[in-house]
Amino acid sequence: MPVITEIVGQLGDIDENCGIDPVVLNSEERAAAHFVTETASGRTVRVSLPRGTELQDGDVLEIHDDWAVVVRAAQE
């Protein structure tokens, strides 16, 4: 499982035909720089971002040929 070390873009930056595999995170989880979680489809995502990075709704963590891992803010 590769480690995600940077935010690669925003939801509006990716091709509209690209499938979205969301990872739903609450505010505490979005503020954590290091964590392991699963996407909606069950893919394991390991994240290790620079200290102080806070994820936002719509941040793209990973892009592949036809799908992308996108952060979604959990309703709190």
C-alpha positions as CSV (number, residue, x, y, z in Angstrom):
1,M,0.0,0.0,0.0
2,P,1.7,3.3,-1.1
3,V,1.8,6.2,1.3
4,I,0.1,9.4,0.3
5,T,2.4,12.3,1.2
6,E,0.7,15.2,-0.5
7,I,-2.6,16.6,-1.7
8,V,-2.6,16.2,-5.5
9,G,-5.5,18.6,-6.3
10,Q,-9.1,19.5,-5.7
11,L,-12.2,17.8,-6.9
12,G,-12.8,20.4,-9.6
13,D,-9.3,19.7,-11.1
14,I,-10.0,16.1,-12.1
15,D,-11.7,14.8,-15.3
16,E,-15.4,14.7,-15.0
17,N,-15.4,11.1,-16.3
18,C,-13.1,10.0,-13.4
19,G,-14.8,7.9,-10.8
20,I,-14.7,9.2,-7.2
21,D,-13.8,6.8,-4.3
22,P,-14.5,9.0,-1.3
23,V,-12.8,8.8,2.1
24,V,-15.2,10.3,4.7
25,L,-13.4,12.0,7.6
26,N,-14.6,14.0,10.5
27,S,-12.9,17.2,11.5
28,E,-10.5,15.6,13.9
29,E,-9.5,13.0,11.3
30,R,-9.0,15.7,8.7
31,A,-6.6,17.6,11.1
32,A,-4.4,14.5,11.6
33,A,-1.3,14.4,9.4
34,H,-0.8,10.6,9.7
35,F,-3.5,8.0,9.5
36,V,-4.7,4.8,7.8
37,T,-8.3,4.6,6.7
38,E,-10.6,3.0,4.0
39,T,-12.4,4.5,1.1
40,A,-16.1,3.9,0.4
41,S,-15.1,1.0,-1.9
42,G,-12.8,-0.6,0.7
43,R,-9.4,0.5,-0.6
44,T,-6.9,1.0,2.2
45,V,-5.4,4.5,2.2
46,R,-2.3,5.3,4.2
47,V,-1.7,9.1,4.6
48,S,1.5,10.8,5.9
49,L,1.2,14.5,5.2
50,P,3.5,17.4,6.4
51,R,2.9,18.5,9.9
52,G,0.2,21.2,10.1
53,T,-1.6,20.1,6.9
54,E,-5.4,20.0,7.4
55,L,-7.4,18.2,4.8
56,Q,-10.5,19.9,3.3
57,D,-13.6,18.6,1.7
58,G,-12.8,18.0,-2.0
59,D,-9.1,17.4,-1.6
60,V,-7.8,14.8,-4.0
61,L,-5.3,12.4,-2.4
62,E,-4.7,10.0,-5.2
63,I,-5.6,9.8,-8.9
64,H,-5.5,6.7,-11.1
65,D,-6.5,6.2,-14.7
66,D,-10.3,6.1,-14.1
67,W,-10.8,6.8,-10.3
68,A,-9.6,9.2,-7.6
69,V,-9.5,9.1,-3.8
70,V,-11.3,12.3,-2.6
71,V,-11.7,13.6,0.9
72,R,-15.3,14.1,2.0
73,A,-16.2,15.9,5.2
74,A,-18.4,13.8,7.5
75,Q,-21.6,15.4,8.7
76,E,-21.0,16.2,12.4
